């Protein structure tokens, strides 16, 4: 059965996307993948900031922008003008979902606040994305992912060792916030199905990052002590780290004593699992340095691929440290369908994109539109709004 024969989960929903950069656009793209009609409202001239975040560019569009804006229609509105605000209001009054990440107070000044819009559109789900909340001292702060990774504690626990704080190699605070925003919006839509009323939804980068610290945050909250950076090791599991093989690095992630015994067998060091220093995970964590040295000496004797084959056969969690190209090649070998080509349009060929990882078997995601050119659908949308 062709994908087109299945109904998408959010078919018929209209999303007015006033957001830009990453967290908001990621959330609205996911809603678009699920079938919603997403109208991306952009400022004249420059549009979304990420359009200029390059190189690299693909036929004039930055790879960054292309990553998070498929399944949307772009309209240009000058919200500094009465006509632009009028069109934005018409769109918002018809929308099922509104997503915005302006500075706190901006939507109110534009006459597009939740309080105003919900009078004409009581079913609207109004999602605000901010850096540090919309009230209190955080409302005036600019929320950039790098800043949030720093002040939110993530950099403190990331890096080779204490004293060398390191950011994660992708804007993970933004990504977490986009995912939390999507969850909150879908929950609000589900609540609307029984109450008939929408609601205001708020997410902020700082809170989402703190929630994303999971066990590390729990360690602080239960002990009062802040975790430290320990490189590629795990604070509470051993061996759970990177090792150098004869030719390239690999990682081993032993989660229980049975897996450790299997690892010892692969290394032809069965005595490790009966040694009181290493017999249990708590003991292995205490004696981590000794254990790491013993394992490392053995792994350096053979190429990484040889070890991975043996470790996988023994059901020991392990893997090569791949670059991104190798990661996509692995996903293809595993049958994960991690890449999708979004169909070509006039003046542009088909576009390779990361596939949406959500697998809905009865109402699957769909890939209907490439990321739009700036203002590509302005006339079309304004006609539909009767303007």
N, C-alpha and C positions, 0 to 999 in steps of 0.2 A: 504494500500500500504506500503510495507516495506521501511525502510529508504534507503536501498541500491538501490531502484528504482529511487531515486531522484539524480540529479547531484549536487555535492557540488559547492559552489559559486566560489571557487578558484582552481578547478580541473585543472591540467596541469601546474600550476605555480611552479617554483622551487625557494626555499628560501635557501640561504646560510647563516647559523646562526653562526657568530663568537662571539656571546655574551655569557655572563655568569652571574651568580647570579640571579637577579630577573626581573628587568625592561625589558631587552632585551629578555630573555627567555619567559617571559609572553607574550610579543607581538608576538613572533614567534609561540608559542603554539596556540594562537588564530588564527593565519593565518593557522596553521596546522588543527585546528578544522574546519576551513572553506574550507578545502580540499587541501591546498597547500602541496607539497612534501618538507618537511623541513629537511635539512641536517645539523646536529649540529657538528661543528668542535671543537674538544677538544684537549687539550695538553696531551702529554703522561704521564702516571703514575697516575696523580690525576684527570684530567678532570675538569669539572665545579666545582668551589669552593663548591657549595652547596651539592655536593655528600658527603662531610665530615661534614655537618652541622647537627649533631645529638648528642644524640638520640632524637627521636625514629628512628629506622631503620626498614625497611620491606624487608626481604630476602636480606640484604646487602646494600640496597639503603636507603638514608635518606628520611624521610617523606617530608622534605623541597624540595629536588630535585624532588621527584615524583609529587609534586603539580603543576609544571610548565613546564614539559618536555614531555608530551604525544604527539603522532602523529609526532614523529621525528625519524630520523635515525642518529646514532652517528658514527662519524669517528674520528680516532686519527691521527693528523698530527703534526709533529714537525716543527714549523714554523721557528726554528733557522737553519734548514738545507735547502739546495737548493732543494732537492727533495720534502720536505714538502711544501715549498713555491710554487714550480711548480704545485703540485697537487691542492693547494688552489687557484692558479690562474686559472687553468682549470675549477674548480668548479665555481669560481666567473664569469668567462666569459660566462658560460652557464646559470647563475642564472637570474631570473626575479627580485629578491629582495635580497639585502645583508643587514644584520643587524650586527652591531659591537659596542662594548663599551670598546675598548682598550683605554689606555691613548692617548690623542691627539698626533698625529704624528706617532703612531705605524704602522697604515696601510700604510702610506707613506713610512716608512722605509722598510716595507715588500714588496713593489712594488704592493700594493693592494689598492692604493688610488682611489677615485672616478674619478679623472682626468685621471689616467692611464687606469682604467677598462672601462670607458665609451667610450674610443677610439675603443676598440674591441667589446664592448657590449653597444651600445648607448641607448638601451631600459632599462637598469638596473635602478632600484630604490634603492638608496644607503642610508640606514638609520644609522645615528650615534647617539648613546645614550651616554651622558656624565653627569657628576655631576653638573658642573657649566659652561658649554659652552666650546667651542673648541678654543676660541680666548680670548685675554686679560688676566687679572690676574687670572681668574677662571680656565684657562686651566690646570694649574699645580696642582690644588687641587683634592684630592681623594674624590669621591662622594659616601658616605655611607648614607643610609636612615636615621639613627639615627642623624648623623651630620646635614643633611638637615632639618629634623624636628626641630632641635634646632635653627640653624641659619636662617631658613626660617620663623620663627615666629609661627609655629604651636604649639610648646610646651608652648609658652607664653600664649596662649589662651586655653590651655588644662590642666585640673587639678581641684582640689577642690576649689582653691582660688588663688589670686595673691601671688607669693612667693613660690608656689609649682608647678613649671612647670613639665608637665608630657607628655611623648610620647604616641602616639596612640598605641594600642595593636597589631598592624600589621604594616608592612613596607609600610605605605600608600603613601609615596612619590614615592617609586618604583612602586607601583601598578598604581598610577595616570600616571606616566611616561610611563609605558607599554601600558596603554589604549590610551594615546595621540599618542604614536608612531604608534600603530595599525591604528588609524584614519588617521594619516598623510600618512602612507604607502598606505592605500586603496585609499586615495584621489589622490596620485601620480600615482597609477595604473590606476585610472579612467582618469586622464589627459593624460596618455600615450595612452589610447585607441583612443584618437582623434588626438594626435600629433605624435605618434609613437616614442616619445623620453621619456627616464626616467629622473630622476633628483635626486639631493641630498636632503635628508631630515635630519633635526637635531632636537633633543629634549634633554632637560637637566632637571635633577631632581629639581633644584632650581626654574626654571621658571614654571615647571609643578605644583610644590607645591604652588607657589604664585597664579597661576591661580585657583588652587583647594581651595583657601581660600575664593573665591566668595564674599559673602556678608561682611565677616570680612575684606577682602582686600578693598572692596568698602567703608566701613565705614572709614578706614584710609585715603583713597585717597580723599574722599569728605569732611572730617572734619579735617584731619591732626592729629587726635588723635588715638593712638594705642588701640584696644580693649583689655580688660583684661579677665583673666580666671574667669568664674563664675560657675564652676562645671558643673552640669548637666542641668543647666538652659539655656534658649535662651536669647541672648542679647536684642531682640526686640519683643518677644512674651511672654505672660503670661496668664494662667499657662502653662508652657512647661518645665516640670522637673520631677524628680524622687521623689516619696513619699514612706514612710514606711507604709505598711498595717500591720495587726495584726501578720502575719507570715513571709512575705517576701516583697521585694520592687516591686513597679510597676511604670510605667511612664504614664504621661498624657500629651498630646500634643494638646492643644486647639488652633486652627488656626483662629477662627472668633467668633463674638459675639453670633451667633446662637449656636455654639457648647458649648460656655460657659454657655448659658442659659440651655442647656441640661444637662451639668455637674452639675449645681446648682440643677436641678430637681432630678438627681440621688442621690445627697447628702442630699436631703430634706432640702435644704437651698435656696429656690427660691429667697429669698430676695437679694441674692448676685448680681444677674443680673440687679437689679434696683438701687442698691447702687451706688452713683455717683463715689465712689472710684474704682469700678470694672465694670461699665457699658460698657466701651469701652476698647479696647486693650491698647491704650496709657495710659489710667488711670490705668489699671491693672499693666502695667510695672512700673509705678511710685510707686504704692502701693504694689509691689510684695511681700515684707516681710510679711505684714499683711495678704494678701490673702493666701500665702503659709502656714502660721500658721493655719488659719481657715480650709483650706482644709485638711492639715495634721492631725489635731485633729480628724476630722471625719473619714478619711481613716484608722486610726489606730484601729478603733473599730471592723473591720471585716477582715476576710482573703482576700488575694489578689484575689483569684479566684472568690470570690463572687462579688467583685467590678468589675472585668473585665467583667463578664457576664452581669452585669447591665449596665456598660458603653458601651459595644458593642451593646447591645439592643437599647440604646439611641443614637447610632451613634457618640459617643464621642471617638476620637482616643486615644487608650490606649494599654498597653501591659505589660506582666510580664517581669522582667529582667532575661532572660534565660541564661543558660550556653550554650556552643556550641552544646552539645548533644541535649539539649532541643530545640535549634533552628532548627536543622535538623529534629527532630521529628515533630515540628510545620509545617515545609515546606512540610513534607510528608502528614500530615493531610489536608493541604491546596491544595494538588494535584499539587505541583510545580515541582515534579520530580527533586529534587536538587542533587541527587546522581546517578551516573552512574557506572556500572561495566565494566571496559575495559577488553576484553577477555584475557584468559590465553595464555601463550606461554610456550615453552619447559622449564621446570625447575621452572616455576612460575605459580601460580594460577591467577584467575581473580583479578583485582585490583579495589577497591572502590575509586572513585574520585568525586570531586565536578563537577557537570554537567556544561557545558558552558551555561551561561544564555541567549545567543542570540538565538532567536526563528525565524528562517527563514523557512517559510512554504513550499516554492517551492524548495529551495536549502538548506536544513538543515545542521547543523554541523554534523560531524561524528567522531567516536572514533575508529580509525583503528589500532593504535599501542599503546602499553604500553610505558612509558618512557624507553628509551633504556639503556642497559648496556654500560659501557664505551667501545667505539670502536667496538660495536656489528656489525656495518654495514660497517666497513672500506673496506674490500675486495670487497663487493658488489658495493659500490659506486665507488671505484677506477676502477673496471672493466667497469662500465658504462661510466666513463670518458676516457676510453681507456688507462689506466695506469697500 
